[in-house]
Amino acid sequence: MVKQNTLKTMVGILLAIVFHLSLVAQSNDEYPRLEKYRKWSVNFGPTLYKKAEIAPQYGEYSFTNKPIPSFTAGIEYDFYPERKWSVITGLLVAREPVYNISYTIFNKDLYPGSEGDLLNKAKAYSLMTFSAPLMLRLNIQSTSKTYLSFLTGLKVMYFPKGSASFAQLISYDDNSESLEIFGLNLHSQEFSFYGSSVIGTGFSIAMDKILLKTNLTYVINFQNTIEGEYQFGNLFESEPTRGSYELSGNYLSLSFSVSLKKHTKVE
């Protein structure tokens, strides 16, 4: 669990970065071409979340966790876009995942008269979350119009408390009874603010009317976003199975940012 002291430490580090950059801003190398573009940009792109981990407690049944595709979108603000060193912040919206699974219940464990194994897959997402990153950016000019960048920093995310569940039911032919043979019972943490670290690299190109930036970043959470348990039961032959479920919330992001060119005043 992330305590208030941890969040205060994160904020302190971020403020120290901003203060340091303010002191060195005047001596930074400059890229005059980048002064022509606005500090605000629109950000969007796909993400791929690391698959969940499970730890069996007892029983022989299991299931497969898969990486979970999603997306982020938002706005960014670059304090010194024309300088070699800068700080980037903003507001991002993400579609947080809950599970992406596939499983098989063998025919021997289904009700008598069933044909073949039961194969199924399921995927679910939670509510949209909001996060505020604060990243240190190193920008290096590669050609007259292109730039390479390296990013590192921290991110604070608001993820409200909640729970989710999934159940696989089977019914007898006469529909007189339904049995749950596989289930997930999951929940987010007891707190609503999550911390993470960010590292990445990027490439940008200065075009006639826009500055187009592409960033590849990896986000590592300081705590799991989703935890809970899974169970297999009411099986015809096999013993019940139970275990824990953990989704770190770590993800790889490919984002695209667009900054518009400033209007030129006509004398």
C-alpha positions as CSV (number, residue, x, y, z in Angstrom):
1,M,0.0,0.0,0.0
2,V,1.3,3.5,-0.9
3,K,1.4,5.6,2.2
4,Q,1.1,9.4,2.3
5,N,4.8,9.7,3.1
6,T,5.6,7.9,-0.2
7,L,3.4,10.3,-2.2
8,K,4.9,13.3,-0.4
9,T,8.4,12.0,-1.4
10,M,7.3,11.7,-5.0
11,V,6.0,15.2,-5.0
12,G,9.2,16.5,-3.4
13,I,11.3,14.8,-6.1
14,L,9.2,16.3,-8.9
15,L,9.3,19.8,-7.4
16,A,13.1,19.5,-7.1
17,I,13.3,18.6,-10.8
18,V,11.3,21.6,-11.8
19,F,13.3,23.9,-9.5
20,H,16.6,22.6,-10.9
21,L,15.5,23.1,-14.5
22,S,14.3,26.6,-13.8
23,L,17.8,27.4,-12.6
24,V,19.6,26.0,-15.6
25,A,17.1,27.0,-18.3
26,Q,18.9,30.1,-19.3
27,S,22.1,28.1,-20.0
28,N,20.5,25.3,-21.9
29,D,21.2,24.7,-25.5
30,E,18.4,26.0,-27.7
31,Y,16.8,24.8,-30.9
32,P,15.3,27.9,-32.5
33,R,13.1,25.9,-34.9
34,L,11.1,24.5,-32.0
35,E,10.3,27.9,-30.7
36,K,7.7,28.2,-33.5
37,Y,5.4,25.6,-31.9
38,R,3.0,25.7,-29.0
39,K,3.9,24.2,-25.6
40,W,0.6,22.4,-25.4
41,S,0.0,19.2,-27.4
42,V,-2.6,16.5,-27.8
43,N,-1.5,13.0,-26.9
44,F,-3.0,9.7,-27.9
45,G,-2.0,6.1,-28.6
46,P,-2.3,2.4,-27.9
47,T,-1.0,0.6,-24.8
48,L,-0.2,-3.0,-23.9
49,Y,-0.5,-4.1,-20.3
50,K,1.6,-6.8,-18.8
51,K,-0.4,-10.0,-18.2
52,A,-1.6,-10.9,-14.7
53,E,0.2,-13.3,-12.5
54,I,-1.4,-16.2,-10.6
55,A,-0.2,-18.2,-7.6
56,P,-2.0,-21.5,-7.0
57,Q,-2.8,-22.5,-3.4
58,Y,-4.2,-25.9,-4.1
59,G,-5.7,-28.0,-6.9
60,E,-4.6,-28.8,-10.4
61,Y,-6.7,-26.6,-12.6
62,S,-5.3,-23.3,-14.1
63,F,-6.0,-20.8,-16.8
64,T,-4.0,-18.5,-19.2
65,N,-3.5,-14.8,-18.6
66,K,-2.8,-12.7,-21.7
67,P,-1.3,-9.2,-22.3
68,I,-4.2,-6.7,-22.3
69,P,-4.5,-4.1,-25.1
70,S,-5.8,-0.6,-24.3
71,F,-5.2,3.1,-25.0
72,T,-4.4,6.4,-23.5
73,A,-5.3,10.0,-24.5
74,G,-4.8,13.4,-23.1
75,I,-2.9,16.7,-23.2
76,E,0.7,17.5,-22.5
77,Y,2.6,20.7,-21.6
78,D,6.3,21.0,-22.4
79,F,7.8,23.8,-20.3
80,Y,10.8,24.4,-22.6
81,P,10.2,22.8,-25.9
82,E,13.0,24.7,-27.6
83,R,15.6,23.6,-25.1
84,K,17.8,20.5,-24.7
85,W,16.4,19.9,-21.2
86,S,12.8,20.3,-20.3
87,V,10.0,19.1,-18.1
88,I,6.7,17.6,-19.4
89,T,3.5,17.3,-17.5
90,G,-0.2,17.0,-18.5
91,L,-3.3,15.0,-17.9
92,L,-3.9,11.5,-19.3
93,V,-7.0,9.3,-19.5
94,A,-6.5,5.6,-19.7
95,R,-8.8,2.5,-20.0
96,E,-7.5,0.3,-17.2
97,P,-7.8,-3.4,-17.6
98,V,-9.1,-6.0,-15.2
99,Y,-8.5,-9.4,-16.9
100,N,-7.8,-11.1,-20.2
101,I,-8.0,-14.8,-19.8
102,S,-8.7,-18.1,-21.5
103,Y,-9.4,-21.5,-19.9
104,T,-10.5,-25.1,-20.5
105,I,-12.8,-27.2,-18.4
106,F,-12.2,-30.9,-19.3
107,N,-15.2,-33.0,-20.4
108,K,-14.7,-35.4,-17.4
109,D,-15.5,-32.5,-15.0
110,L,-18.8,-31.4,-16.7
111,Y,-22.2,-32.8,-16.2
112,P,-22.9,-36.3,-17.6
113,G,-23.9,-36.2,-21.2
114,S,-21.9,-33.1,-22.2
115,E,-20.0,-33.2,-25.4
116,G,-16.3,-32.2,-25.5
117,D,-14.3,-29.9,-23.3
118,L,-15.5,-26.4,-22.4
119,L,-13.2,-23.7,-23.9
120,N,-13.8,-20.1,-23.2
121,K,-12.1,-16.7,-23.0
122,A,-13.0,-13.4,-21.4
123,K,-11.8,-9.8,-21.2
124,A,-12.9,-6.9,-19.0
125,Y,-11.9,-3.3,-18.3
126,S,-12.5,-1.0,-15.4
127,L,-13.6,2.6,-15.4
128,M,-11.4,5.3,-17.1
129,T,-8.6,6.5,-14.9
130,F,-6.8,9.9,-14.8
131,S,-3.1,10.4,-14.3
132,A,-0.7,13.3,-14.1
133,P,2.9,12.6,-15.2
134,L,5.9,14.8,-14.6
135,M,8.9,13.8,-16.7
136,L,12.4,15.1,-17.4
137,R,13.1,15.2,-21.1
138,L,16.5,15.3,-22.9
139,N,16.1,16.4,-26.5
140,I,18.9,15.9,-29.1
141,Q,18.8,17.3,-32.6
142,S,19.5,14.6,-35.2
143,T,18.9,16.5,-38.5
144,S,17.7,20.0,-39.3
145,K,14.0,19.0,-38.7
146,T,14.2,15.8,-36.5
147,Y,15.0,15.2,-32.8
148,L,15.7,12.3,-30.6
149,S,14.5,12.4,-26.9
150,F,14.9,10.4,-23.7
151,L,12.3,10.6,-20.9
152,T,12.2,9.6,-17.3
153,G,9.9,10.6,-14.4
154,L,7.0,9.8,-12.2
155,K,3.3,9.5,-12.6
156,V,0.4,9.8,-10.1
157,M,-2.9,8.1,-11.1
158,Y,-6.4,8.4,-9.7
159,F,-8.1,4.9,-9.7
160,P,-11.2,4.8,-7.6
161,K,-11.9,1.8,-5.4
162,G,-14.0,-0.9,-6.9
163,S,-14.5,-4.6,-7.5
164,A,-15.2,-7.0,-10.4
165,S,-16.1,-10.6,-10.8
166,F,-16.5,-13.2,-13.5
167,A,-18.2,-16.6,-13.3
168,Q,-18.6,-19.6,-15.7
169,L,-21.8,-21.4,-15.1
170,I,-23.1,-24.7,-16.4
171,S,-26.7,-26.0,-16.4
172,Y,-28.2,-29.4,-16.6
173,D,-30.3,-30.3,-19.6
174,D,-33.6,-29.6,-17.7
175,N,-32.2,-26.2,-16.5
176,S,-33.1,-27.2,-13.0
177,E,-29.8,-26.1,-11.5
178,S,-26.9,-23.9,-12.4
179,L,-23.4,-24.5,-11.0
180,E,-20.4,-22.1,-11.0
181,I,-17.4,-24.1,-12.0
182,F,-14.9,-21.2,-12.5
183,G,-14.8,-17.7,-11.0
184,L,-12.7,-14.6,-10.4
185,N,-13.3,-12.3,-7.5
186,L,-11.2,-9.1,-7.9
187,H,-10.8,-5.7,-6.4
188,S,-8.6,-2.6,-6.7
189,Q,-6.6,-1.3,-3.7
190,E,-8.2,0.4,-0.6
191,F,-6.6,3.7,-1.7
192,S,-7.4,5.7,-4.8
193,F,-4.0,7.3,-5.7
194,Y,-1.3,5.1,-7.3
195,G,2.3,6.0,-8.1
196,S,4.5,4.8,-10.9
197,S,7.8,5.5,-12.6
198,V,8.1,6.2,-16.3
199,I,11.0,5.6,-18.7
200,G,11.1,6.0,-22.5
201,T,12.5,7.4,-25.7
202,G,11.0,9.4,-28.5
203,F,11.4,10.9,-32.0
204,S,9.9,14.2,-33.3
205,I,9.8,15.9,-36.6
206,A,9.2,19.6,-37.2
207,M,6.7,20.0,-40.1
208,D,5.3,23.0,-41.8
209,K,2.2,23.4,-39.5
210,I,2.7,20.9,-36.7
211,L,5.4,19.3,-34.5
212,L,4.8,15.6,-34.5
213,K,6.2,13.5,-31.7
214,T,6.3,9.7,-31.1
215,N,7.2,8.3,-27.7
216,L,7.7,4.7,-26.6
217,T,7.5,4.5,-22.8
218,Y,7.2,1.9,-20.2
219,V,5.3,2.5,-17.0
220,I,6.1,0.6,-13.8
221,N,3.6,0.8,-10.9
222,F,4.7,0.9,-7.3
223,Q,1.7,-1.3,-6.4
224,N,-0.7,-3.7,-8.1
225,T,-3.8,-2.2,-9.6
226,I,-6.0,-5.3,-9.3
227,E,-5.8,-8.2,-6.8
228,G,-8.0,-11.1,-5.8
229,E,-8.5,-14.8,-6.2
230,Y,-9.7,-17.4,-8.6
231,Q,-11.3,-20.8,-8.0
232,F,-12.5,-23.9,-9.8
233,G,-15.3,-25.9,-8.1
234,N,-18.3,-28.1,-8.5
235,L,-16.3,-30.3,-10.9
236,F,-17.6,-33.8,-11.6
237,E,-14.2,-35.6,-10.9
238,S,-11.4,-33.2,-10.1
239,E,-10.8,-31.6,-6.7
240,P,-11.4,-27.8,-6.3
241,T,-8.7,-25.4,-7.2
242,R,-8.0,-22.0,-5.6
243,G,-5.3,-19.3,-6.0
244,S,-4.4,-15.6,-6.0
245,Y,-4.6,-13.2,-8.9
246,E,-2.4,-10.0,-9.3
247,L,-2.4,-7.5,-12.1
248,S,0.6,-5.1,-11.8
249,G,-0.9,-2.4,-14.2
250,N,2.6,-2.1,-15.8
251,Y,2.3,-1.2,-19.5
252,L,4.1,-0.4,-22.7
253,S,2.8,2.7,-24.5
254,L,3.2,4.0,-28.0
255,S,2.0,7.6,-28.0
256,F,1.7,10.3,-30.6
257,S,1.7,14.0,-29.8
258,V,0.8,16.9,-32.0
259,S,1.7,20.5,-31.3
260,L,0.4,23.3,-33.5
261,K,2.6,26.0,-35.0
262,K,2.2,29.4,-33.4
263,H,0.4,32.1,-35.4
264,T,2.7,34.6,-37.0
265,K,1.8,38.2,-36.4
266,V,1.5,40.3,-39.6
267,E,3.0,43.8,-39.2
